[in-house]
């Protein structure tokens, strides 16, 4: 295991939500608000990268025999 393991997507989203609530409260001094904002941007980028990776994996798993992605409609009712 690496010395500093990356947080899970779920933990990152939870941390991002806490930052948003803190910023929305308006109770933070400017410097603290900027620190929170910067941390939020980093978390947002990290989560976006994780979602992109997940999409690539799903596309690969859904490929046909020739390696081409197969798109099928998502049916919530089934």
Biopython code that builds the backbone (N, CA, C, O; Angstrom):
import numpy as np
from Bio.PDB.StructureBuilder import StructureBuilder

atoms = [
    (1, "UNK", "N", (0.843, -1.182, 0.000)),
    (1, "UNK", "CA", (0.000, 0.000, 0.000)),
    (1, "UNK", "C", (0.887, 1.245, 0.000)),
    (1, "UNK", "O", (1.925, 1.280, 0.662)),
    (2, "UNK", "N", (0.471, 2.252, -0.742)),
    (2, "UNK", "CA", (1.261, 3.473, -0.842)),
    (2, "UNK", "C", (1.203, 4.256, 0.463)),
    (2, "UNK", "O", (0.251, 4.118, 1.231)),
    (3, "UNK", "N", (2.230, 5.085, 0.715)),
    (3, "UNK", "CA", (2.253, 5.854, 1.962)),
    (3, "UNK", "C", (1.035, 6.759, 2.127)),
    (3, "UNK", "O", (0.557, 6.959, 3.243)),
    (4, "UNK", "N", (0.536, 7.301, 1.031)),
    (4, "UNK", "CA", (-0.624, 8.179, 1.099)),
    (4, "UNK", "C", (-1.648, 7.695, 0.078)),
    (4, "UNK", "O", (-1.607, 8.091, -1.087)),
    (5, "UNK", "N", (-2.560, 6.844, 0.519)),
    (5, "UNK", "CA", (-3.587, 6.300, -0.364)),
    (5, "UNK", "C", (-4.572, 7.408, -0.742)),
    (5, "UNK", "O", (-4.883, 8.291, 0.057)),
    (6, "UNK", "N", (-5.048, 7.333, -1.978)),
    (6, "UNK", "CA", (-6.025, 8.316, -2.442)),
    (6, "UNK", "C", (-7.383, 8.015, -1.818)),
    (6, "UNK", "O", (-7.750, 6.852, -1.654)),
    (7, "UNK", "N", (-8.126, 9.060, -1.472)),
    (7, "UNK", "CA", (-9.442, 8.845, -0.861)),
    (7, "UNK", "C", (-10.428, 8.270, -1.874)),
    (7, "UNK", "O", (-10.258, 8.432, -3.082)),
    (8, "UNK", "N", (-11.441, 7.609, -1.375)),
    (8, "UNK", "CA", (-12.472, 7.057, -2.253)),
    (8, "UNK", "C", (-13.290, 8.194, -2.873)),
    (8, "UNK", "O", (-13.265, 9.330, -2.399)),
    (9, "UNK", "N", (-14.001, 7.864, -3.925)),
    (9, "UNK", "CA", (-14.872, 8.832, -4.583)),
    (9, "UNK", "C", (-15.920, 9.332, -3.590)),
    (9, "UNK", "O", (-16.184, 10.531, -3.500)),
    (10, "UNK", "N", (-16.513, 8.395, -2.849)),
    (10, "UNK", "CA", (-17.566, 8.757, -1.910)),
    (10, "UNK", "C", (-17.058, 9.699, -0.816)),
    (10, "UNK", "O", (-17.739, 10.662, -0.464)),
    (11, "UNK", "N", (-15.874, 9.430, -0.281)),
    (11, "UNK", "CA", (-15.304, 10.308, 0.743)),
    (11, "UNK", "C", (-15.007, 11.685, 0.153)),
    (11, "UNK", "O", (-15.241, 12.709, 0.794)),
    (12, "UNK", "N", (-14.494, 11.698, -1.069)),
    (12, "UNK", "CA", (-14.175, 12.970, -1.724)),
    (12, "UNK", "C", (-15.424, 13.813, -1.942)),
    (12, "UNK", "O", (-15.414, 15.022, -1.710)),
    (13, "UNK", "N", (-16.503, 13.168, -2.390)),
    (13, "UNK", "CA", (-17.770, 13.888, -2.602)),
    (13, "UNK", "C", (-18.296, 14.412, -1.264)),
    (13, "UNK", "O", (-18.767, 15.546, -1.182)),
    (14, "UNK", "N", (-18.216, 13.591, -0.225)),
    (14, "UNK", "CA", (-18.660, 14.012, 1.106)),
    (14, "UNK", "C", (-17.859, 15.219, 1.589)),
    (14, "UNK", "O", (-18.428, 16.178, 2.111)),
    (15, "UNK", "N", (-16.535, 15.168, 1.415)),
    (15, "UNK", "CA", (-15.677, 16.295, 1.811)),
    (15, "UNK", "C", (-16.010, 17.545, 1.005)),
    (15, "UNK", "O", (-16.019, 18.652, 1.543)),
    (16, "UNK", "N", (-16.282, 17.368, -0.272)),
    (16, "UNK", "CA", (-16.639, 18.491, -1.138)),
    (16, "UNK", "C", (-17.952, 19.126, -0.678)),
    (16, "UNK", "O", (-18.083, 20.349, -0.663)),
    (17, "UNK", "N", (-18.917, 18.294, -0.305)),
    (17, "UNK", "CA", (-20.194, 18.814, 0.191)),
    (17, "UNK", "C", (-19.996, 19.624, 1.477)),
    (17, "UNK", "O", (-20.642, 20.654, 1.666)),
    (18, "UNK", "N", (-19.108, 19.161, 2.357)),
    (18, "UNK", "CA", (-18.825, 19.897, 3.592)),
    (18, "UNK", "C", (-18.202, 21.253, 3.281)),
    (18, "UNK", "O", (-18.527, 22.253, 3.921)),
    (19, "UNK", "N", (-17.313, 21.285, 2.306)),
    (19, "UNK", "CA", (-16.676, 22.546, 1.913)),
    (19, "UNK", "C", (-17.713, 23.512, 1.357)),
    (19, "UNK", "O", (-17.704, 24.698, 1.689)),
    (20, "UNK", "N", (-18.600, 23.012, 0.517)),
    (20, "UNK", "CA", (-19.644, 23.870, -0.073)),
    (20, "UNK", "C", (-20.516, 24.459, 1.032)),
    (20, "UNK", "O", (-20.826, 25.650, 1.009)),
    (21, "UNK", "N", (-20.915, 23.632, 1.999)),
    (21, "UNK", "CA", (-21.744, 24.135, 3.099)),
    (21, "UNK", "C", (-21.006, 25.205, 3.907)),
    (21, "UNK", "O", (-21.590, 26.217, 4.294)),
    (22, "UNK", "N", (-19.723, 24.968, 4.153)),
    (22, "UNK", "CA", (-18.936, 25.951, 4.907)),
    (22, "UNK", "C", (-18.845, 27.265, 4.144)),
    (22, "UNK", "O", (-18.961, 28.339, 4.733)),
    (23, "UNK", "N", (-18.636, 27.181, 2.833)),
    (23, "UNK", "CA", (-18.539, 28.399, 2.023)),
    (23, "UNK", "C", (-19.886, 29.109, 1.933)),
    (23, "UNK", "O", (-19.949, 30.339, 1.950)),
    (24, "UNK", "N", (-20.965, 28.327, 1.837)),
    (24, "UNK", "CA", (-22.297, 28.928, 1.745)),
    (24, "UNK", "C", (-22.718, 29.611, 3.047)),
    (24, "UNK", "O", (-23.551, 30.517, 3.038)),
    (25, "UNK", "N", (-22.145, 29.175, 4.151)),
    (25, "UNK", "CA", (-22.521, 29.773, 5.442)),
    (25, "UNK", "C", (-22.126, 31.243, 5.507)),
    (25, "UNK", "O", (-22.787, 32.040, 6.172)),
    (26, "UNK", "N", (-21.040, 31.604, 4.810)),
    (26, "UNK", "CA", (-20.592, 32.985, 4.816)),
    (26, "UNK", "C", (-19.911, 33.405, 6.102)),
    (26, "UNK", "O", (-19.636, 34.588, 6.304)),
    (27, "UNK", "N", (-19.636, 32.439, 6.978)),
    (27, "UNK", "CA", (-19.040, 32.756, 8.278)),
    (27, "UNK", "C", (-17.516, 32.656, 8.292)),
    (27, "UNK", "O", (-16.901, 32.903, 9.330)),
    (28, "UNK", "N", (-16.907, 32.311, 7.197)),
    (28, "UNK", "CA", (-15.462, 32.126, 7.155)),
    (28, "UNK", "C", (-14.739, 33.425, 6.827)),
    (28, "UNK", "O", (-15.207, 34.207, 5.999)),
    (29, "UNK", "N", (-13.599, 33.659, 7.473)),
    (29, "UNK", "CA", (-12.778, 34.795, 7.066)),
    (29, "UNK", "C", (-12.278, 34.567, 5.642)),
    (29, "UNK", "O", (-12.201, 33.427, 5.183)),
    (30, "UNK", "N", (-11.950, 35.620, 4.966)),
    (30, "UNK", "CA", (-11.565, 35.551, 3.554)),
    (30, "UNK", "C", (-10.465, 34.529, 3.302)),
    (30, "UNK", "O", (-10.592, 33.711, 2.390)),
    (31, "UNK", "N", (-9.396, 34.553, 4.078)),
    (31, "UNK", "CA", (-8.266, 33.637, 3.848)),
    (31, "UNK", "C", (-8.699, 32.177, 4.002)),
    (31, "UNK", "O", (-8.295, 31.319, 3.217)),
    (32, "UNK", "N", (-9.521, 31.903, 5.014)),
    (32, "UNK", "CA", (-10.013, 30.537, 5.236)),
    (32, "UNK", "C", (-10.953, 30.117, 4.097)),
    (32, "UNK", "O", (-10.930, 28.968, 3.654)),
    (33, "UNK", "N", (-11.770, 31.051, 3.639)),
    (33, "UNK", "CA", (-12.679, 30.762, 2.535)),
    (33, "UNK", "C", (-11.893, 30.437, 1.262)),
    (33, "UNK", "O", (-12.265, 29.534, 0.512)),
    (34, "UNK", "N", (-10.816, 31.167, 1.026)),
    (34, "UNK", "CA", (-9.975, 30.887, -0.146)),
    (34, "UNK", "C", (-9.317, 29.516, -0.039)),
    (34, "UNK", "O", (-9.216, 28.797, -1.033)),
    (35, "UNK", "N", (-8.871, 29.151, 1.159)),
    (35, "UNK", "CA", (-8.282, 27.824, 1.365)),
    (35, "UNK", "C", (-9.301, 26.728, 1.095)),
    (35, "UNK", "O", (-8.998, 25.735, 0.433)),
    (36, "UNK", "N", (-10.509, 26.914, 1.610)),
    (36, "UNK", "CA", (-11.582, 25.935, 1.391)),
    (36, "UNK", "C", (-11.928, 25.852, -0.098)),
    (36, "UNK", "O", (-12.122, 24.762, -0.636)),
    (37, "UNK", "N", (-12.003, 27.000, -0.751)),
    (37, "UNK", "CA", (-12.320, 27.031, -2.177)),
    (37, "UNK", "C", (-11.266, 26.265, -2.975)),
    (37, "UNK", "O", (-11.599, 25.476, -3.860)),
    (38, "UNK", "N", (-10.000, 26.501, -2.659)),
    (38, "UNK", "CA", (-8.915, 25.806, -3.351)),
    (38, "UNK", "C", (-9.000, 24.297, -3.120)),
    (38, "UNK", "O", (-8.825, 23.513, -4.053)),
    (39, "UNK", "N", (-9.266, 23.895, -1.893)),
    (39, "UNK", "CA", (-9.416, 22.471, -1.594)),
    (39, "UNK", "C", (-10.604, 21.887, -2.345)),
    (39, "UNK", "O", (-10.543, 20.760, -2.835)),
    (40, "UNK", "N", (-11.682, 22.656, -2.435)),
    (40, "UNK", "CA", (-12.875, 22.208, -3.168)),
    (40, "UNK", "C", (-12.601, 22.022, -4.644)),
    (40, "UNK", "O", (-13.070, 21.054, -5.243)),
    (41, "UNK", "N", (-11.856, 22.928, -5.238)),
    (41, "UNK", "CA", (-11.499, 22.809, -6.659)),
    (41, "UNK", "C", (-10.673, 21.549, -6.886)),
    (41, "UNK", "O", (-10.900, 20.823, -7.854)),
    (42, "UNK", "N", (-9.715, 21.285, -5.998)),
    (42, "UNK", "CA", (-8.889, 20.080, -6.132)),
    (42, "UNK", "C", (-9.737, 18.824, -6.013)),
    (42, "UNK", "O", (-9.567, 17.883, -6.788)),
    (43, "UNK", "N", (-10.651, 18.802, -5.044)),
    (43, "UNK", "CA", (-11.533, 17.644, -4.885)),
    (43, "UNK", "C", (-12.439, 17.467, -6.099)),
    (43, "UNK", "O", (-12.668, 16.347, -6.556)),
    (44, "UNK", "N", (-12.948, 18.572, -6.611)),
    (44, "UNK", "CA", (-13.819, 18.521, -7.784)),
    (44, "UNK", "C", (-13.082, 17.927, -8.986)),
    (44, "UNK", "O", (-13.633, 17.092, -9.703)),
    (45, "UNK", "N", (-11.856, 18.352, -9.201)),
    (45, "UNK", "CA", (-11.054, 17.818, -10.309)),
    (45, "UNK", "C", (-10.761, 16.339, -10.106)),
    (45, "UNK", "O", (-10.829, 15.553, -11.051)),
    (46, "UNK", "N", (-10.434, 15.959, -8.868)),
    (46, "UNK", "CA", (-10.151, 14.564, -8.547)),
    (46, "UNK", "C", (-11.384, 13.693, -8.820)),
    (46, "UNK", "O", (-11.275, 12.629, -9.430)),
    (47, "UNK", "N", (-12.551, 14.149, -8.366)),
    (47, "UNK", "CA", (-13.789, 13.394, -8.592)),
    (47, "UNK", "C", (-14.104, 13.289, -10.083)),
    (47, "UNK", "O", (-14.554, 12.243, -10.552)),
    (48, "UNK", "N", (-13.871, 14.354, -10.816)),
    (48, "UNK", "CA", (-14.112, 14.341, -12.253)),
    (48, "UNK", "C", (-13.202, 13.323, -12.947)),
    (48, "UNK", "O", (-13.640, 12.597, -13.840)),
    (49, "UNK", "N", (-11.937, 13.279, -12.530)),
    (49, "UNK", "CA", (-11.004, 12.303, -13.095)),
    (49, "UNK", "C", (-11.458, 10.876, -12.793)),
    (49, "UNK", "O", (-11.368, 9.995, -13.648)),
    (50, "UNK", "N", (-11.946, 10.656, -11.571)),
    (50, "UNK", "CA", (-12.426, 9.329, -11.198)),
    (50, "UNK", "C", (-13.645, 8.933, -12.029)),
    (50, "UNK", "O", (-13.763, 7.779, -12.441)),
    (51, "UNK", "N", (-14.545, 9.872, -12.276)),
    (51, "UNK", "CA", (-15.712, 9.595, -13.105)),
    (51, "UNK", "C", (-15.309, 9.296, -14.544)),
    (51, "UNK", "O", (-15.873, 8.400, -15.173)),
    (52, "UNK", "N", (-14.338, 10.039, -15.068)),
    (52, "UNK", "CA", (-13.841, 9.779, -16.422)),
    (52, "UNK", "C", (-13.250, 8.380, -16.522)),
    (52, "UNK", "O", (-13.488, 7.671, -17.500)),
    (53, "UNK", "N", (-12.475, 7.977, -15.505)),
    (53, "UNK", "CA", (-11.884, 6.639, -15.492)),
    (53, "UNK", "C", (-12.961, 5.566, -15.439)),
    (53, "UNK", "O", (-12.871, 4.554, -16.133)),
    (54, "UNK", "N", (-13.976, 5.787, -14.616)),
    (54, "UNK", "CA", (-15.075, 4.826, -14.502)),
    (54, "UNK", "C", (-15.799, 4.694, -15.845)),
    (54, "UNK", "O", (-16.159, 3.590, -16.255)),
    (55, "UNK", "N", (-16.007, 5.814, -16.521)),
    (55, "UNK", "CA", (-16.672, 5.784, -17.827)),
    (55, "UNK", "C", (-15.853, 4.987, -18.833)),
    (55, "UNK", "O", (-16.409, 4.218, -19.618)),
    (56, "UNK", "N", (-14.538, 5.166, -18.813)),
    (56, "UNK", "CA", (-13.669, 4.419, -19.729)),
    (56, "UNK", "C", (-13.743, 2.927, -19.448)),
    (56, "UNK", "O", (-13.779, 2.118, -20.374)),
    (57, "UNK", "N", (-13.766, 2.564, -18.173)),
    (57, "UNK", "CA", (-13.850, 1.148, -17.807)),
    (57, "UNK", "C", (-15.165, 0.534, -18.253)),
    (57, "UNK", "O", (-15.190, -0.582, -18.773)),
    (58, "UNK", "N", (-16.266, 1.267, -18.050)),
    (58, "UNK", "CA", (-17.576, 0.763, -18.464)),
    (58, "UNK", "C", (-17.624, 0.619, -19.980)),
    (58, "UNK", "O", (-18.136, -0.377, -20.492)),
    (59, "UNK", "N", (-17.101, 1.593, -20.694)),
    (59, "UNK", "CA", (-17.067, 1.527, -22.158)),
    (59, "UNK", "C", (-16.291, 0.303, -22.611)),
    (59, "UNK", "O", (-16.712, -0.400, -23.530)),
    (60, "UNK", "N", (-15.169, 0.048, -21.975)),
    (60, "UNK", "CA", (-14.350, -1.112, -22.323)),
    (60, "UNK", "C", (-15.108, -2.403, -22.031)),
    (60, "UNK", "O", (-15.073, -3.334, -22.835)),
    (61, "UNK", "N", (-15.783, -2.467, -20.906)),
    (61, "UNK", "CA", (-16.535, -3.664, -20.539)),
    (61, "UNK", "C", (-17.727, -3.899, -21.459)),
    (61, "UNK", "O", (-18.156, -5.037, -21.647)),
    (62, "UNK", "N", (-18.253, -2.838, -22.023)),
    (62, "UNK", "CA", (-19.432, -2.942, -22.881)),
    (62, "UNK", "C", (-19.071, -3.099, -24.359)),
    (62, "UNK", "O", (-19.956, -3.058, -25.213)),
    (63, "UNK", "N", (-17.798, -3.277, -24.669)),
    (63, "UNK", "CA", (-17.355, -3.393, -26.063)),
    (63, "UNK", "C", (-17.792, -4.735, -26.650)),
    (63, "UNK", "O", (-17.930, -5.732, -25.940)),
    (64, "UNK", "N", (-18.003, -4.729, -27.961)),
    (64, "UNK", "CA", (-18.353, -5.972, -28.650)),
    (64, "UNK", "C", (-17.079, -6.743, -29.002)),
    (64, "UNK", "O", (-15.987, -6.381, -28.564)),
    (65, "UNK", "N", (-17.224, -7.794, -29.784)),
    (65, "UNK", "CA", (-16.083, -8.644, -30.137)),
    (65, "UNK", "C", (-15.004, -7.908, -30.931)),
    (65, "UNK", "O", (-13.844, -8.319, -30.927)),
    (66, "UNK", "N", (-15.378, -6.828, -31.607)),
    (66, "UNK", "CA", (-14.399, -6.077, -32.391)),
    (66, "UNK", "C", (-13.770, -4.936, -31.590)),
    (66, "UNK", "O", (-12.911, -4.211, -32.091)),
    (67, "UNK", "N", (-14.208, -4.790, -30.344)),
    (67, "UNK", "CA", (-13.655, -3.736, -29.504)),
    (67, "UNK", "C", (-14.423, -2.430, -29.576)),
    (67, "UNK", "O", (-14.053, -1.456, -28.920)),
    (68, "UNK", "N", (-15.494, -2.396, -30.369)),
    (68, "UNK", "CA", (-16.303, -1.190, -30.502)),
    (68, "UNK", "C", (-17.315, -1.114, -29.362)),
    (68, "UNK", "O", (-17.934, -2.124, -29.025)),
    (69, "UNK", "N", (-17.493, 0.057, -28.767)),
    (69, "UNK", "CA", (-18.469, 0.170, -27.685)),
    (69, "UNK", "C", (-19.885, -0.073, -28.198)),
    (69, "UNK", "O", (-20.242, 0.354, -29.296)),
    (70, "UNK", "N", (-20.671, -0.755, -27.399)),
    (70, "UNK", "CA", (-22.057, -1.026, -27.743)),
    (70, "UNK", "C", (-22.917, -0.192, -26.808)),
    (70, "UNK", "O", (-22.841, -0.321, -25.587)),
    (71, "UNK", "N", (-23.741, 0.671, -27.408)),
    (71, "UNK", "CA", (-24.623, 1.502, -26.596)),
    (71, "UNK", "C", (-25.987, 0.844, -26.516)),
    (71, "UNK", "O", (-26.579, 0.475, -27.531)),
    (72, "UNK", "N", (-26.476, 0.704, -25.286)),
    (72, "UNK", "CA", (-27.805, 0.175, -25.084)),
    (72, "UNK", "C", (-28.551, 1.127, -24.166)),
    (72, "UNK", "O", (-27.965, 1.677, -23.233)),
    (73, "UNK", "N", (-29.845, 1.329, -24.423)),
    (73, "UNK", "CA", (-30.608, 2.242, -23.574)),
    (73, "UNK", "C", (-30.670, 1.714, -22.134)),
    (73, "UNK", "O", (-30.738, 0.506, -21.909)),
    (74, "UNK", "N", (-30.646, 2.614, -21.190)),
    (74, "UNK", "CA", (-30.732, 2.256, -19.790)),
    (74, "UNK", "C", (-32.193, 2.239, -19.407)),
    (74, "UNK", "O", (-32.889, 3.247, -19.525)),
    (75, "UNK", "N", (-32.658, 1.090, -18.946)),
    (75, "UNK", "CA", (-34.069, 0.935, -18.577)),
    (75, "UNK", "C", (-34.158, 0.853, -17.068)),
    (75, "UNK", "O", (-33.720, -0.133, -16.475)),
    (76, "UNK", "N", (-34.714, 1.868, -16.442)),
    (76, "UNK", "CA", (-34.803, 1.942, -14.995)),
    (76, "UNK", "C", (-35.814, 0.919, -14.463)),
    (76, "UNK", "O", (-35.651, 0.414, -13.353)),
    (77, "UNK", "N", (-36.828, 0.618, -15.223)),
    (77, "UNK", "CA", (-37.905, -0.246, -14.753)),
    (77, "UNK", "C", (-37.535, -1.713, -14.698)),
    (77, "UNK", "O", (-38.199, -2.472, -13.992)),
    (78, "UNK", "N", (-36.510, -2.147, -15.408)),
    (78, "UNK", "CA", (-36.194, -3.577, -15.399)),
    (78, "UNK", "C", (-35.256, -3.968, -14.296)),
    (78, "UNK", "O", (-34.905, -5.141, -14.171)),
]
sb = StructureBuilder()
sb.init_structure("model")
sb.init_model(0)
sb.init_chain("A")
sb.init_seg("    ")
for serial, (resi, resn, name, xyz) in enumerate(atoms, 1):
    if name == "N":
        sb.init_residue(resn, " ", resi, " ")
    sb.init_atom(name, np.array(xyz, "f"), 0.0, 1.0, " ", f" {name:<3s}", serial, name[0])
structure = sb.get_structure()
